C-alpha cells in the first residue's frame, strides 16, 4: 500500500444535491486522505455517482462545500484548476470519436498544459503502452473493443497527471470478458500514490484495492469501514442486507 | 407568334445574354457574401444563446425569433428605404447583403444550436473533466462532431438565401431578375425571363442534389 498522508486532499461538508424535489445527496460529509483509495458501494440510485461527479462539478450541489487540494469547488476561475487536478473515467468511456486514440490522450496536455503536439503525442504513446494498447494508437475509438476503449479513457485521464482519479462505474458497460483487463489497469495505478475514488459493483475487486469502503444508500453515507471488516462484519443492517443481495445469488 | 419565338426566342436571348450574365454575377456575389456572413453570424449567435450570460441569451432568443418571423422583403425594404431617415444610407447591394445576412444568421443560429445539442452530454463532460476551456471544447470536440449534423440543413438554408437574393431587385439592385425584367421590357419579349429562370436552376439544382447526397451519407453513418 502507498503511504497515506494524513492531510485530507478532499473535504466534503454537508454536501446536498437535489434533482427537483428529490434529494440525491443528503448532507454528505467525507474526507479523503492523499493517496487513499476509497471505493463507494451501494444500491443503484444511492448517490454514489452523483457524489464523485460533484468533486469536479460535473454535478452542481445546492448546499455544503467541497474543498479539493485547498481549492473550493464552485463555478468560476478556480474550477478549471480543480478539473486539471482531478481525472475522471466514465462508465460510457466518452472518448472523442473525431480524434484518433493517440490524440484523445494528447489533447488535454496540449490545450491545458500548453505542451506541443509532438511532445504530448510522444507521452500519449508511452501512456497507451502502459495500459497495454500501444499498437492501437493510430486507430479511431470506434475501431476498438469496449475494454480497449476504457483503457484509452484511463490513459486520457492519466495524461493530465491528476492528483485525484475518479472512476464512475468503469466496467459496468463492458462485456464480462473485458472487465478483467480494465480492472488490471486500475489495480496497476493503486500503488502510484494517486488518490482514487471508485464507484463499482465488482465486490471482489473493491475488497482487494480499497483502503476504505464507503457504503451509501438513499443519498446518505451509512457506513465507512475497512474493507475486510465491511465484507465480513458490516455494522449497519443496510450494508448487511446489501451484501446478502449482491454476494449470495 | 408561336410559343417558341415568344418564350424561347434565340435571337433575343443571345442579344441580352451579356446583360443576364452581369446580373447573374451580382446575384452570386450577393448570395455568396450573405451566406458566408450568415454562417459566421449564426455561429456567434448560437454560442451566445448556449453559453452567454442570461441577458445575452435573452437578447439572442429575441433576435432569432424576430428575424425568423419577419418577411425578408419587408426587412429589406426597411433597411433600404427607412434607414436613410436615421442617416444610414446603404447602396442597394449593401442593403440587400445586410438584410439577407441578418435573417440568415437567425436561421443558421438555430441550426447550429440543434447540432450542438445533438452531441451527447458525455462528450462535454469528458472535455470538461480534462480541464478544456469552453473554446477548446468547442473547437476540438463538439463542433467537429456537430458539423456533420448541420451541413445538410445549412446547405438548405444557403439555397434559400441564394433564392432570396432575387428580392434585391425590389430595391433597384441590378441582379439577375432585375436585368431580366429590364431586358424583357427592352425586347418586348419574355424570353429573358425564361433565360433567367434557367440560370437560377443551373445555379441551384446542383446544390439541391448536394443536400440529398449529404443526407443520404449522414443517414448511412448514423446507422453504422
Interface residues (C-beta under 8 A of the other chain):
Chain A: X56 X58 X80 X83 X84 X86 X87 X88 X90 X92 X94 X95 X96 X97 X98 X99 X107 X108 X111 X112 X156 X157 X159 X160
Chain B: X120 X122 X123 X125 X126 X127 X128 X129 X130 X131 X132 X133 X136 X140 X141 X144 X145
